[in-house]
Amino acid sequence: MRADLEVSALAVTLGGNQVLHDVDLAVGPGDTVGLIGPNGAGKTTLLRAVLGLLAPDTGTVHIGGRPPRAARSRLGYVPQKHEFAWDFPITVAAAVLNARTATQWTGPRRADREAAAAAVERVGLTDLAARPIGALSGGQRQRVLVARALAREPGLLLLDEPFTGVDVPTQELLVGLLTQLAEEGTAILMTTHDLAQARAVCTRLCLLNRTVVADGPPSELDDPSLWLRAFGVAESELLLTGTAREAE
């Protein structure tokens, strides 16, 4: 199911502080856009606005031409691992299936079971499908979260720091999987502090610090002043570390 994202003149205030202002962003089918910026830049806030969990002060968010709440069936979301209840007594297979059935009044349909099984297989967890989620490693837990999002067969996939705290095999799987999904026409928007992985998988980088500082293919973001504005450091320093520096 294809979908595209259009964010126009978005402003969001939280706790009396304006977190985002004048944000314009477009993510089309097949695009993989990395949101890059320091802590407090508003990256997760932007994802939550796209999900329809935060009401903007001004501006609009449309997914496939519809507002977020009307387009939820077209969305897949991978939260940060600490946001999921890993102590809940449920298996990998059940956790992924639940992503499709949590809002249904009836039990799982055949299509739900097939989509969930396909998602589990796609992230390489079929052999662990019967394992309790609390017994998984950090990398395996991240794969569960990705599988939950994929089980919804989304046209737009949102990921919040997908490479944080995972092992190298899971990082490699995610890079390959995101590349495949983009080739299949999925629109992808992810936040990350890992600049090296962002450059490996993203067709565009969006430098965000409360508003969009720059947006374009990684190869075209060569102006050091853009990185200085976004992080307070030069691009060369970011490239040496391979990780976006966190600002205070």
C-alpha positions in Angstrom: 0.0 0.0 0.0 1.7 3.2 -1.1 1.6 6.4 0.8 3.4 9.7 0.8 3.9 12.3 3.6 3.5 16.0 3.3 4.3 18.3 6.2 3.7 22.0 5.7 4.5 25.0 7.9 4.3 22.8 11.0 4.6 24.3 14.5 4.3 22.3 17.8 4.4 23.6 21.3 5.0 21.3 24.4 4.9 22.5 28.0 4.8 26.1 26.8 7.9 25.8 24.7 7.8 25.8 20.9 9.6 22.6 19.9 9.0 22.9 16.1 8.3 25.8 13.8 7.9 26.3 10.1 8.7 22.7 9.3 8.2 21.7 5.7 9.0 18.1 4.7 7.9 15.7 2.0 8.6 11.9 1.8 7.4 10.1 -1.3 7.1 6.4 -2.1 10.6 4.9 -2.3 12.2 7.8 -0.3 14.2 7.0 2.8 14.7 10.2 4.8 16.9 10.4 7.8 16.1 13.1 10.4 19.4 14.2 11.8 19.8 16.6 14.7 20.9 17.1 18.3 18.9 16.1 21.4 16.0 18.5 21.8 15.9 19.3 18.1 12.3 18.0 17.8 12.9 14.8 15.9 10.7 12.5 18.0 8.1 15.3 18.3 7.9 15.5 14.5 7.3 11.7 14.4 4.5 12.0 17.0 2.9 14.8 15.0 3.0 12.6 11.9 1.4 9.8 13.9 -1.4 12.2 15.0 -0.4 11.9 18.7 0.3 15.7 18.9 -1.9 18.4 17.6 0.1 21.2 15.8 -0.2 24.8 16.7 -0.2 25.7 13.0 0.5 23.9 9.8 -0.7 20.5 8.4 0.3 16.9 8.1 -1.1 14.7 5.3 -0.4 11.0 4.6 -1.7 10.0 1.2 -3.7 13.3 1.2 -5.4 12.5 4.5 -4.8 13.7 8.1 -2.9 11.3 10.3 -5.8 9.9 12.3 -7.6 9.0 9.1 -4.5 7.4 7.6 -3.4 5.2 10.5 -4.0 2.0 8.6 -1.2 3.1 6.2 1.3 3.8 9.0 3.9 1.6 10.6 5.8 2.8 13.6 9.0 1.5 15.2 9.4 3.2 18.6 12.6 3.2 20.7 13.0 0.0 22.6 12.4 1.4 26.1 8.9 2.4 25.1 7.7 -1.2 24.8 6.6 -3.4 27.7 9.2 -6.2 27.4 8.0 -7.8 30.7 4.6 -8.6 29.3 4.1 -12.4 29.1 3.8 -12.8 25.3 5.7 -14.6 22.6 7.4 -13.0 19.6 4.7 -14.3 17.3 1.9 -13.0 19.5 3.5 -9.6 19.9 3.8 -9.2 16.2 0.2 -10.5 15.5 -1.1 -8.0 18.2 0.1 -5.1 16.0 -2.6 -6.0 13.5 -5.4 -7.1 15.9 -5.1 -4.7 18.9 -7.9 -2.5 17.5 -10.1 -5.3 16.2 -13.2 -6.5 18.0 -13.0 -10.0 16.4 -10.1 -12.5 16.6 -7.3 -12.6 14.1 -8.2 -13.3 10.5 -6.2 -15.5 8.2 -4.8 -12.3 6.5 -3.6 -11.1 9.9 -1.8 -14.4 10.7 -0.2 -14.5 7.3 1.0 -10.9 7.5 2.4 -11.4 11.0 4.2 -14.6 10.0 5.7 -12.9 6.9 6.9 -10.0 9.0 8.6 -12.3 11.6 10.3 -14.2 8.8 11.5 -10.9 7.1 13.3 -9.9 10.3 14.9 -13.3 10.7 13.0 -14.4 13.9 11.0 -17.4 12.7 13.1 -19.7 14.8 12.3 -17.6 17.8 8.6 -17.1 17.2 7.6 -19.1 20.3 10.1 -17.4 22.6 8.9 -14.9 25.2 9.8 -11.4 24.3 11.4 -10.8 27.7 14.0 -13.4 26.9 15.3 -11.7 23.8 18.5 -9.8 23.3 18.6 -6.1 22.4 19.0 -6.8 18.7 16.2 -9.3 18.7 13.9 -6.9 20.5 14.6 -4.3 17.9 13.7 -6.9 15.2 10.4 -7.5 17.0 9.5 -3.8 16.9 10.3 -3.7 13.2 8.2 -6.8 12.5 5.3 -5.3 14.4 5.4 -2.3 12.1 5.8 -4.4 9.0 2.9 -6.6 9.9 0.6 -3.6 9.3 1.9 -3.6 5.7 2.4 0.1 5.8 2.9 2.6 3.0 4.7 4.9 5.3 7.2 3.6 7.9 8.4 5.7 10.8 11.4 4.6 12.9 12.7 6.3 16.0 16.5 5.6 16.5 16.4 2.1 14.9 20.2 1.6 15.1 20.7 2.6 18.8 21.8 -0.2 21.1 21.7 -3.1 18.5 24.3 -5.6 17.5 26.1 -5.5 14.1 24.1 -8.3 12.5 20.9 -6.4 13.4 22.3 -3.2 12.0 23.2 -5.0 8.7 19.7 -6.6 8.6 18.0 -3.2 9.1 20.1 -1.5 6.4 19.2 -4.3 3.9 15.6 -4.4 4.9 15.1 -0.7 4.7 16.7 -0.7 1.3 14.4 -3.4 0.1 11.3 -1.7 1.5 12.2 1.5 -0.3 12.7 -0.4 -3.6 9.2 -1.8 -3.1 7.7 1.7 -2.8 7.5 2.2 1.0 8.0 5.8 2.2 10.5 5.8 5.1 11.2 8.5 7.7 13.6 7.7 10.5 15.4 9.6 13.3 18.9 8.7 14.1 22.1 9.9 15.7 24.1 7.4 13.7 25.4 9.4 10.7 27.3 6.5 9.2 24.2 4.3 9.0 22.1 7.2 7.8 24.4 7.8 4.9 24.4 4.1 4.1 20.6 3.8 3.9 19.0 7.2 3.3 18.3 8.8 -0.1 18.0 12.1 1.8 19.1 13.6 5.0 16.9 16.3 6.7 19.0 18.3 9.2 16.5 19.4 11.9 16.9 21.8 14.8 13.4 22.9 15.6 13.0 23.7 12.0 14.5 22.3 8.8 18.1 23.5 8.4 18.8 21.6 5.2 17.2 18.7 3.2 18.9 16.8 0.4 20.9 13.8 -0.7 23.9 13.1 1.6 26.3 13.8 -1.2 24.9 17.3 -1.6 25.1 18.4 2.1 28.7 19.5 1.9 28.4 23.0 3.2 30.0 23.0 6.7 27.8 25.9 7.8 24.7 23.7 7.5 26.2 21.2 10.0 27.4 24.0 12.2 23.8 25.4 12.4 22.4 22.0 13.1 24.9 20.8 15.7 27.2 23.6 16.6 30.2 21.6 15.2 31.7 21.3 11.8 30.7 18.5 9.4 34.3 17.1 9.4 34.1 16.4 13.1 30.8 14.5 12.6 32.3 12.4 9.8 35.4 11.5 11.9 33.2 10.1 14.6 30.5 8.7 12.3 27.9 9.7 14.9 26.0 12.9 15.2 27.1 14.7 18.3 24.5 15.4 20.9 24.0 18.9 21.9 23.2 20.1 25.4 
